[in-house]
Amino acid sequence: MMKRSTHPSLISKFGSRARALTLVGSALLLFSAAPACSSDSDPTPPAAEPALRDWPCEIAAGGTAEFLSTTGCKADFEALASRPLDASIPGARSGKVILDLLDGNKLYFQNSVEYEIHYEFARSHLNGDGVLAVGDISSFNVQYTAPLADRRFLLGAVTYYEGPDVWALEIAPYDKSSAEMIAQLYKAVAEHSFYGPRLKFHPTSDDVAARAAELGKDVPVVTTDDLYQSIAYQPLNLGETIGTLKILHTQELDDVYVSPRDIVVLDAVPNDISPVGAIVTEEFQTPLSHINVLARNRGTPNMGLRGATTLPEFAEKNGKLVRLTVSAFEYKIDLVDQATADAWEAAHPLPPVVVPDPDLTVTDLRDIETVTVHTDTAPYVTFDAIKAATRAFGAKAANYSVFSTDPAIPHKEAFAIPVYYYHQFMEQNGFFDRVRELEADPTFVSDASVRDAKLEELRDAIKLAPFDQETKDRLKAKFDAKLPGASLRFRSSTNAEDLDGFPCAGCYDSHTGDPAEFGGDQLAAALDAIRKTWATVWSFRTYEERRIHDIDHTKVAMALLVHTNFPDEEANGVAITNNIFDTSGNAPGFYVNVQYGGTFEVVHPPSGITSDSFLYLFSFPGQPITYYTHSNVPLPSGQETVLSNLQIYQLGQALDVIHTRFQNAYRASPTAWYGMDVEFKFDDFADQSSAPSLYIKQARPYPPPTQ
């Protein structure tokens, strides 16, 4: 199996960028973690924090330094510390520290703005002759993993978390320092800093937490859960917009229509929402929640804010025009006048999206392996090849084809029904004519409630319309030859998704045709599922999504990816094949959300349901796993996480191959951040006597960062 190469400086880049992958990035995820402090019924109040030391500053006001041996005041810290590039805890600042064990245990608070990584500072300031030579970066990297006897340095960072007012010493999530080494670094930092009496140790991965559990009481530990309880603001998708502020209860979205010029403030995270200008939710979200993926796809601001619906700064502006700015460390909301709003709208038109014409020349029900022209050696596939296949078989089937021939990517046997049959069905039953009549109706165009009602009528008609006999005969012959008698999943695959500027994740639904529900008639079950899936082209939210991008709705055509159903999976999940918290590329990893069973989908779970979410540093020594949240769905007895370490490793192997296999097609440049959005299952249907096996369901390009 081909592996992604690890940049030689990767391991040493623990600091303002790589550090953020588990520290501040974790705040983005721990949306429902239980407080680690006493419950409300506990009569014992928490102990008061000790006072900071009243020391003189070491750096003159407005000055700077290459390093300090002692941090005397907050101004000293701020002069040397940097903001993590991907911080999601507002106000977090971090400064790296080095303890030189072979030079009298000298401590250095390095300038982390000028020297972004430990190695750069050590090479510049600590590079003596002989035993004290720093060497090249490859030899320096062992300072994170070697036993104490083979180390020259103990390396870490001190982060100040403004919200919870916590000073935390942190080591890299892959650092193998023992409890004794952590304690040695902690005591040195605490003795030489004004914040020493308040300093705590913050584990940055499960692996580090296991060693932190061995620390004595003289090294207090703060967990990410502890930090998170004091955080009120969660920036998810950054940006700025102007629109009408609307404060709603989430259940009102079924009856109240919202538009791309509305900034919607909700009490809970909805499963879906029509295009809006920005989203603010009182409940915190996960990065792979359906709502956040929609915000990323649309390029619209998205944030979590505890108590948002009742905060005066929002409540007093309800129904008024406002400018909302969501940034990594703060948000701003200000009233604007109509002229400003009009100017903003004129200056920020939504770009039109051109849907490629469906290829109606392809009529064969094609085995998935040959849907997209590709090879099993680098560079595997081109974007043009995927685009060509998408015109005939839709994006989902086109991408599935690319990995279907790789033995390292477990998947279900499948075939594809081309867009030709959808287009023929719509023409034969007069549905395209019906759409054109609707779009010529001024009331349909101007009134969202009318559009919603008329589209529902159209969907109902599609679900009952007949197929021609030739189509039924072709489908039955393919089912009999390929998957006779099976319960089949018909998965939407259109020419209007995963396009430049229009990913449209979640725009279309898939359905299952179970012969058991039709007296054993596989064809009848299949036709019912096909009609239901095709009807989702005309869902209100999807129609609105296309409408604001000026997409010709009649050019949208749906193919179908067909395989056997997963009747009762043991786990369902979504993973991104790159580190969404560090888009600099210094610390690649896999971000994973996974839930036990198949009742709750990880991308849009019911309110209050949490999944396992973690960052898996697959290319790092020891492959550390950092859990951010855990499933609150009951797991089998003795099972602490949804996936075992072996299953996580199996998933990592597949994700690594998928990342490599698609990068030639979807990576904008050799240095650009890029990731694939991968859906997967673990299921034991093939052999219920063994552990559930991995199956990759889908791979699509993940929207690159907009900031």
Number of C-alpha atoms within 10 A of each C-alpha: 10 12 11 13 7 13 12 12 17 19 27 23 20 28 31 27 23 29 31 26 33 25 30 27 22 27 25 25 22 23 22 19 16 13 15 13 12 11 11 8 6 9 8 9 10 9 6 6 9 11 11 15 14 10 14 11 16 18 18 10 10 8 10 16 15 16 21 20 15 20 27 20 19 15 18 26 28 17 20 25 27 22 22 26 20 22 27 26 29 22 18 24 23 27 26 31 29 23 21 20 15 12 12 8 16 13 22 23 27 27 25 25 18 14 19 21 24 24 26 16 22 21 16 11 14 15 14 13 9 8 9 13 14 20 15 12 16 14 9 21 18 19 22 23 16 14 13 16 7 10 16 22 25 22 25 26 25 25 28 23 21 16 17 16 13 20 23 26 26 26 29 26 26 23 24 22 23 17 18 15 15 23 19 15 24 23 14 15 27 19 13 17 23 24 26 21 15 18 26 22 22 25 26 27 24 16 18 25 19 13 16 22 11 12 19 12 7 10 18 15 20 18 16 22 20 18 25 24 19 14 19 17 24 31 26 25 24 21 19 19 21 25 27 24 27 21 21 17 16 19 12 10 15 8 8 12 14 18 17 19 18 23 30 26 25 25 21 20 26 20 14 16 21 17 23 20 25 30 26 26 25 21 21 24 25 24 20 21 21 23 22 22 23 23 23 23 19 21 22 23 25 29 25 25 21 17 16 21 22 13 11 11 13 20 15 11 17 19 15 17 22 25 20 22 19 23 21 23 16 14 18 12 17 13 16 15 11 13 9 15 19 13 11 15 15 10 9 10 10 15 11 14 17 16 21 16 15 26 19 17 10 16 13 13 18 17 17 25 21 16 27 24 17 20 15 14 10 13 14 17 22 17 14 11 16 25 21 20 25 32 26 30 36 33 29 26 33 31 25 23 26 26 28 22 17 19 11 17 20 19 21 15 14 21 24 28 26 32 27 20 21 20 21 15 20 18 13 14 15 11 19 17 12 13 16 12 11 16 13 10 10 9 13 18 13 10 11 17 15 13 19 19 12 17 22 17 12 17 20 14 14 21 18 12 14 13 15 10 9 9 12 15 11 12 17 17 13 16 18 13 9 15 17 14 15 19 22 25 23 28 24 26 30 28 28 28 22 21 17 10 17 21 21 18 16 17 22 21 16 18 19 23 25 25 18 13 12 14 10 14 14 23 22 18 20 26 19 18 22 23 23 22 25 29 21 23 23 22 18 19 19 19 19 20 20 21 15 16 16 15 18 12 18 14 16 22 29 32 31 27 27 23 23 17 17 19 14 13 18 21 23 26 24 25 24 25 28 27 25 25 28 24 22 16 19 20 27 28 27 23 25 27 29 27 30 26 20 18 14 17 21 27 23 18 18 14 11 11 16 23 26 21 28 22 27 24 23 20 21 16 14 13 16 21 24 25 22 26 21 21 19 14 16 11 14 10 6 6 10 12 17 25 19 11 11 9 16 17 15 16 24 22 17 23 27 22 19 24 24 18 23 25 22 17 17 19 18 12 10 9 9 12 19 25 29 25 21 22 19 20 25 25 23 17 15 9 10 10 8 10 12 19 21 21 19 23 18 18 28 23 22 22 21 17 13 11 10
